Amino acid sequence: MTAPVVIRPATVADARNIVEAHHAAVREKAAAHYPANIIAAWAPEEISDARVEKLQGHIEGDEFYTLVAEFGGAIIGFGQVNPSKNVLGAVYVRKNPVGGVGERLLTDLIAHARGKGCRFLAMDSSTNAESFYRRNGFRVTGYGKHHISSAKLDMDCVHMMLKME
């Protein structure tokens, strides 16, 4: 029998593993949809301490709610929502043998946001993830650019919204 996927709130100790899962997900799933310089900026080969510390601050603070998905003791995905701003940060899941992990993370993030009084969630989706978010109730509000501040680059994105009323 296969071990179940565990969805749970992230801890500060998870930060480096979350960043590793994020980078793996980007390189495994988005690389065919973006130029190499965008992938390198979005998910650099080397994980910086500054990136880990920034995520630790998000996990410790009150503004963001971060969930992780664990399988076999390893973090295979995560998601983040900022209910105070009605923003879904994203859901990232690296390749895995389970399936449905992204939907589980997203469902729990939406439930958390709804519980905090959110009536909608907005987000910038990568172009490769647009169909995932559409399947899960998000609607396209436009197409544009998402700024990768660490590299001073803009990447194509899909502006999306989920009405939760």
Backbone as CSV, one residue per row, in Angstrom:
resi,resn,N_x,N_y,N_z,CA_x,CA_y,CA_z,C_x,C_y,C_z
1,MET,0.828,-1.180,0.000,0.000,0.000,0.000,0.879,1.252,0.000
2,THR,0.531,2.223,-0.809,1.284,3.462,-0.921,0.959,4.386,0.242
3,ALA,1.962,5.069,0.754,1.747,6.025,1.837,0.869,7.164,1.325
4,PRO,-0.017,7.667,2.175,-0.886,8.764,1.738,-0.133,10.084,1.666
5,VAL,-0.692,11.002,0.893,-0.177,12.364,0.852,-0.753,13.091,2.068
6,VAL,0.093,13.775,2.779,-0.311,14.551,3.948,-0.264,16.027,3.570
7,ILE,-1.377,16.727,3.746,-1.431,18.168,3.545,-1.443,18.785,4.937
8,ARG,-0.512,19.708,5.174,-0.421,20.320,6.500,0.146,21.736,6.397
9,PRO,-0.078,22.539,7.451,0.537,23.865,7.459,2.063,23.749,7.465
10,ALA,2.703,24.640,6.749,4.161,24.660,6.698,4.732,25.158,8.016
11,THR,5.926,24.701,8.309,6.681,25.220,9.449,7.935,25.901,8.916
12,VAL,8.552,26.706,9.753,9.788,27.388,9.363,10.845,26.373,8.941
13,ALA,10.874,25.237,9.594,11.856,24.198,9.268,11.659,23.620,7.862
14,ASP,10.485,23.811,7.281,10.191,23.299,5.939,10.721,24.194,4.820
15,ALA,11.138,25.401,5.130,11.382,26.414,4.100,12.330,25.953,2.985
16,ARG,13.469,25.420,3.325,14.418,25.003,2.279,13.799,23.901,1.405
17,ASN,13.112,22.941,2.012,12.482,21.862,1.235,11.356,22.387,0.355
18,ILE,10.651,23.415,0.813,9.615,24.033,-0.012,10.245,24.694,-1.234
19,VAL,11.320,25.439,-1.017,11.998,26.093,-2.146,12.528,25.045,-3.122
20,GLU,13.064,23.950,-2.601,13.532,22.869,-3.487,12.378,22.292,-4.307
21,ALA,11.227,22.077,-3.674,10.055,21.558,-4.400,9.587,22.567,-5.446
22,HIS,9.600,23.852,-5.096,9.221,24.908,-6.047,10.130,24.873,-7.267
23,HIS,11.437,24.853,-7.033,12.385,24.849,-8.152,12.219,23.603,-9.018
24,ALA,12.021,22.452,-8.385,11.821,21.218,-9.148,10.549,21.300,-9.983
25,ALA,9.463,21.794,-9.388,8.194,21.899,-10.121,8.339,22.808,-11.337
26,VAL,8.998,23.943,-11.156,9.195,24.871,-12.276,10.024,24.215,-13.365
27,ARG,11.115,23.585,-12.995,12.006,22.983,-13.993,11.374,21.750,-14.660
28,GLU,10.548,21.023,-13.931,9.912,19.822,-14.487,8.691,20.145,-15.344
29,LYS,7.948,21.177,-14.974,6.652,21.408,-15.624,6.571,22.671,-16.469
30,ALA,7.375,23.674,-16.177,7.253,24.941,-16.901,8.352,25.158,-17.930
31,ALA,9.396,24.375,-17.871,10.556,24.596,-18.737,10.212,24.575,-20.224
32,ALA,9.231,23.790,-20.612,8.854,23.720,-22.029,8.016,24.922,-22.471
33,HIS,7.590,25.752,-21.514,6.689,26.860,-21.819,7.348,28.233,-21.736
34,TYR,8.578,28.292,-21.238,9.273,29.567,-21.034,10.708,29.457,-21.512
35,PRO,11.294,30.590,-21.914,12.708,30.588,-22.308,13.617,30.236,-21.126
36,ALA,14.795,29.746,-21.431,15.741,29.297,-20.404,16.089,30.401,-19.407
37,ASN,16.193,31.651,-19.861,16.560,32.727,-18.928,15.453,32.985,-17.903
38,ILE,14.198,32.787,-18.290,13.080,32.951,-17.354,13.101,31.814,-16.335
39,ILE,13.292,30.589,-16.800,13.352,29.438,-15.886,14.514,29.612,-14.914
40,ALA,15.668,30.049,-15.408,16.838,30.234,-14.540,16.589,31.308,-13.482
41,ALA,15.831,32.339,-13.823,15.520,33.399,-12.853,14.440,32.966,-11.876
42,TRP,13.459,32.251,-12.370,12.315,31.806,-11.581,12.708,30.700,-10.601
43,ALA,13.591,29.819,-11.039,14.006,28.670,-10.224,15.503,28.437,-10.410
44,PRO,16.321,29.304,-9.821,17.774,29.173,-10.006,18.298,27.812,-9.551
45,GLU,19.369,27.371,-10.196,19.991,26.092,-9.831,20.384,26.084,-8.359
46,GLU,20.972,27.180,-7.899,21.410,27.260,-6.509,20.349,27.990,-5.689
47,ILE,19.980,27.402,-4.587,18.976,28.001,-3.707,19.693,28.919,-2.723
48,SER,19.299,30.170,-2.745,19.970,31.148,-1.891,19.386,31.133,-0.475
49,ASP,20.249,31.447,0.480,19.796,31.577,1.857,18.764,32.692,1.977
50,ALA,18.923,33.743,1.176,17.975,34.866,1.217,16.575,34.407,0.830
51,ARG,16.463,33.535,-0.173,15.151,33.028,-0.593,14.523,32.182,0.512
52,VAL,15.325,31.354,1.146,14.832,30.512,2.235,14.376,31.400,3.401
53,GLU,15.178,32.404,3.739,14.835,33.303,4.846,13.566,34.106,4.548
54,LYS,13.390,34.515,3.310,12.171,35.240,2.931,10.947,34.352,3.147
55,LEU,11.039,33.106,2.714,9.931,32.173,2.903,9.691,31.894,4.386
56,GLN,10.745,31.774,5.159,10.589,31.587,6.602,9.803,32.747,7.211
57,GLY,10.086,33.965,6.755,9.353,35.130,7.230,7.882,35.059,6.876
58,HIS,7.575,34.580,5.670,6.176,34.413,5.267,5.478,33.377,6.154
59,ILE,6.171,32.295,6.443,5.577,31.230,7.255,5.353,31.707,8.686
60,GLU,6.293,32.453,9.225,6.179,32.948,10.604,5.142,34.054,10.752
61,GLY,4.958,34.836,9.708,4.079,35.999,9.787,2.606,35.639,9.697
62,ASP,1.779,36.665,9.824,0.329,36.491,9.791,-0.282,36.700,8.407
63,GLU,0.478,37.275,7.484,-0.088,37.665,6.193,-0.329,36.474,5.266
64,PHE,0.588,35.533,5.242,0.502,34.393,4.332,0.121,33.127,5.090
65,TYR,-0.617,32.263,4.403,-0.934,30.929,4.912,-0.312,29.965,3.916
66,THR,0.596,29.125,4.398,1.349,28.229,3.529,1.080,26.783,3.924
67,LEU,0.727,25.982,2.939,0.523,24.550,3.132,1.584,23.774,2.372
68,VAL,1.917,22.600,2.884,2.802,21.688,2.161,2.083,20.370,1.935
69,ALA,2.515,19.680,0.901,2.070,18.314,0.616,3.284,17.417,0.778
70,GLU,3.153,16.424,1.653,4.236,15.475,1.894,3.831,14.103,1.367
71,PHE,4.803,13.440,0.782,4.594,12.071,0.325,5.861,11.296,0.665
72,GLY,5.700,10.247,1.423,6.861,9.454,1.815,7.873,10.257,2.613
73,GLY,7.408,11.247,3.366,8.293,12.063,4.188,8.954,13.216,3.466
74,ALA,8.720,13.347,2.161,9.320,14.430,1.377,8.247,15.434,0.962
75,ILE,8.609,16.700,0.942,7.687,17.735,0.465,7.685,17.694,-1.057
76,ILE,6.499,17.421,-1.614,6.376,17.340,-3.072,5.611,18.522,-3.643
77,GLY,5.049,19.351,-2.767,4.320,20.513,-3.259,3.984,21.456,-2.133
78,PHE,3.517,22.631,-2.528,3.109,23.615,-1.546,2.186,24.619,-2.221
79,GLY,1.512,25.383,-1.399,0.673,26.460,-1.889,0.629,27.557,-0.853
80,GLN,0.311,28.765,-1.323,0.313,29.913,-0.422,-0.798,30.870,-0.810
81,VAL,-1.475,31.392,0.218,-2.543,32.354,0.004,-2.344,33.520,0.973
82,ASN,-2.727,34.706,0.530,-2.682,35.908,1.362,-4.116,36.427,1.466
83,PRO,-4.875,35.962,2.468,-6.282,36.345,2.574,-6.497,37.847,2.754
84,SER,-5.569,38.533,3.415,-5.760,39.966,3.652,-5.735,40.768,2.355
85,LYS,-5.145,40.199,1.319,-5.093,40.872,0.015,-5.897,40.136,-1.056
86,ASN,-6.611,39.071,-0.661,-7.387,38.272,-1.616,-6.517,37.741,-2.751
87,VAL,-5.331,37.258,-2.406,-4.385,36.801,-3.420,-3.969,35.356,-3.155
88,LEU,-4.097,34.535,-4.182,-3.520,33.202,-4.161,-2.117,33.347,-4.722
89,GLY,-1.111,33.009,-3.906,0.272,33.112,-4.374,0.521,32.132,-5.502
90,ALA,0.210,30.883,-5.248,0.366,29.839,-6.261,0.264,28.486,-5.598
91,VAL,0.206,27.477,-6.440,0.298,26.085,-6.023,1.350,25.456,-6.921
92,TYR,2.335,24.846,-6.308,3.397,24.168,-7.052,3.473,22.727,-6.585
93,VAL,3.519,21.810,-7.532,3.674,20.389,-7.198,4.673,19.796,-8.172
94,ARG,5.693,19.179,-7.623,6.676,18.527,-8.487,6.108,17.204,-9.005
95,LYS,6.709,16.661,-10.036,6.254,15.376,-10.565,6.279,14.344,-9.452
96,ASN,5.210,13.520,-9.431,5.090,12.512,-8.381,4.153,11.412,-8.872
97,PRO,4.142,10.271,-8.211,3.306,9.157,-8.664,1.865,9.189,-8.159
98,VAL,1.478,10.222,-7.412,0.192,10.195,-6.731,-0.948,10.755,-7.565
99,GLY,-0.855,11.987,-7.977,-1.937,12.655,-8.705,-2.925,13.319,-7.766
100,GLY,-3.477,14.448,-8.198,-4.488,15.157,-7.427,-3.945,15.997,-6.285
101,VAL,-2.641,16.088,-6.149,-2.038,16.821,-5.040,-2.314,18.318,-5.161
102,GLY,-2.174,18.870,-6.348,-2.434,20.291,-6.543,-3.858,20.668,-6.197
103,GLU,-4.812,19.842,-6.606,-6.219,20.102,-6.298,-6.463,20.088,-4.788
104,ARG,-5.831,19.163,-4.088,-6.005,19.099,-2.632,-5.440,20.344,-1.958
105,LEU,-4.250,20.749,-2.369,-3.669,21.970,-1.807,-4.567,23.172,-2.094
106,LEU,-4.995,23.303,-3.340,-5.814,24.448,-3.728,-7.131,24.471,-2.968
107,THR,-7.781,23.331,-2.831,-9.049,23.255,-2.098,-8.878,23.734,-0.662
108,ASP,-7.802,23.309,-0.014,-7.566,23.713,1.371,-7.213,25.199,1.477
109,LEU,-6.472,25.724,0.525,-6.141,27.154,0.533,-7.393,28.006,0.326
110,ILE,-8.249,27.574,-0.585,-9.510,28.302,-0.828,-10.379,28.270,0.423
111,ALA,-10.466,27.114,1.060,-11.263,27.000,2.289,-10.722,27.930,3.374
112,HIS,-9.419,28.014,3.491,-8.816,28.909,4.482,-9.168,30.362,4.165
113,ALA,-9.015,30.748,2.899,-9.322,32.125,2.496,-10.795,32.442,2.732
114,ARG,-11.653,31.517,2.390,-13.095,31.698,2.609,-13.377,31.889,4.103
115,GLY,-12.719,31.099,4.938,-12.876,31.209,6.378,-12.397,32.540,6.940
116,LYS,-11.511,33.203,6.209,-11.014,34.522,6.607,-11.857,35.643,6.013
117,GLY,-12.952,35.268,5.325,-13.864,36.269,4.785,-13.623,36.674,3.345
118,CYS,-12.721,36.021,2.659,-12.471,36.361,1.249,-13.681,36.004,0.399
119,ARG,-14.030,36.900,-0.488,-15.130,36.649,-1.422,-14.601,36.357,-2.827
120,PHE,-13.295,36.583,-3.000,-12.645,36.260,-4.269,-11.156,36.080,-4.002
121,LEU,-10.492,35.411,-4.928,-9.035,35.311,-4.931,-8.540,35.664,-6.318
122,ALA,-7.536,36.511,-6.388,-6.892,36.869,-7.646,-5.506,36.242,-7.660
123,MET,-4.959,36.051,-8.840,-3.625,35.481,-8.963,-3.055,35.699,-10.351
124,ASP,-1.744,35.580,-10.452,-1.049,35.519,-11.735,-0.590,34.084,-11.915
125,SER,-1.152,33.416,-12.904,-0.785,32.033,-13.192,0.294,32.000,-14.270
126,SER,1.162,31.015,-14.181,2.062,30.760,-15.301,1.212,30.261,-16.464
127,THR,1.717,30.404,-17.663,0.931,29.982,-18.831,0.689,28.473,-18.819
128,ASN,1.644,27.696,-18.316,1.470,26.244,-18.294,0.456,25.792,-17.252
129,ALA,0.169,26.609,-16.236,-0.767,26.221,-15.189,-2.177,26.773,-15.410
130,GLU,-2.390,27.528,-16.467,-3.708,28.126,-16.721,-4.821,27.075,-16.717
131,SER,-4.621,25.963,-17.375,-5.685,24.955,-17.463,-5.985,24.346,-16.088
132,PHE,-4.975,24.180,-15.240,-5.187,23.673,-13.878,-6.125,24.603,-13.116
133,TYR,-5.838,25.882,-13.151,-6.666,26.830,-12.407,-8.063,26.956,-13.014
134,ARG,-8.165,26.893,-14.342,-9.496,26.909,-14.988,-10.331,25.715,-14.515
135,ARG,-9.733,24.534,-14.492,-10.446,23.333,-14.041,-10.931,23.464,-12.601
136,ASN,-10.283,24.314,-11.845,-10.604,24.483,-10.442,-11.364,25.771,-10.153
137,GLY,-12.040,26.290,-11.181,-12.974,27.389,-10.980,-12.471,28.788,-11.244
138,PHE,-11.197,28.970,-11.515,-10.668,30.298,-11.801,-11.028,30.706,-13.230
139,ARG,-11.214,31.983,-13.428,-11.520,32.540,-14.745,-10.424,33.522,-15.136
140,VAL,-10.126,33.578,-16.416,-9.117,34.502,-16.935,-9.686,35.915,-16.924
141,THR,-8.891,36.853,-16.373,-9.273,38.263,-16.411,-8.372,39.055,-17.348
142,GLY,-7.321,38.423,-17.831,-6.425,39.083,-18.778,-5.104,38.351,-18.879
143,TYR,-4.293,38.807,-19.815,-2.958,38.251,-20.028,-1.962,39.382,-19.855
144,GLY,-0.820,39.071,-19.274,0.138,40.131,-19.034,1.495,39.593,-18.652
145,LYS,2.163,40.340,-17.796,3.519,40.010,-17.359,3.559,39.955,-15.837
146,HIS,4.356,39.035,-15.336,4.631,38.928,-13.912,6.105,39.264,-13.744
147,HIS,6.405,40.161,-12.825,7.785,40.626,-12.646,8.544,39.707,-11.694
148,ILE,9.682,39.218,-12.136,10.594,38.451,-11.285,11.598,39.462,-10.760
149,SER,11.334,39.971,-9.580,12.120,41.092,-9.053,13.592,40.751,-8.851
150,SER,13.884,39.519,-8.444,15.274,39.146,-8.187,16.136,39.215,-9.446
151,ALA,15.522,39.063,-10.604,16.270,39.063,-11.860,15.919,40.252,-12.753
152,LYS,14.978,41.064,-12.307,14.519,42.216,-13.100,14.059,41.778,-14.493
153,LEU,13.281,40.686,-14.498,12.733,40.144,-15.742,11.220,40.050,-15.622
154,ASP,10.548,40.115,-16.770,9.108,39.910,-16.815,8.819,38.623,-17.562
155,MET,7.911,37.831,-17.000,7.511,36.587,-17.656,6.034,36.656,-18.002
156,ASP,5.654,35.975,-19.076,4.248,35.925,-19.463,3.443,35.262,-18.357
157,CYS,2.257,35.798,-18.118,1.370,35.211,-17.116,-0.078,35.398,-17.524
158,VAL,-0.943,34.748,-16.777,-2.381,34.808,-16.988,-2.986,35.353,-15.702
159,HIS,-3.629,36.518,-15.781,-4.322,37.077,-14.613,-5.628,36.312,-14.463
160,MET,-5.864,35.789,-13.253,-7.034,34.943,-13.028,-7.726,35.339,-11.732
161,MET,-9.002,34.953,-11.638,-9.774,35.239,-10.431,-10.772,34.119,-10.173
162,LEU,-10.970,33.866,-8.899,-11.983,32.919,-8.443,-12.959,33.676,-7.573
163,LYS,-14.229,33.695,-7.962,-15.275,34.298,-7.121,-15.755,33.217,-6.174
164,MET,-15.842,33.557,-4.881,-16.189,32.564,-3.867,-17.515,32.881,-3.179
165,GLU,-18.353,33.675,-3.772,-19.633,34.041,-3.151,-20.659,32.963,-3.343
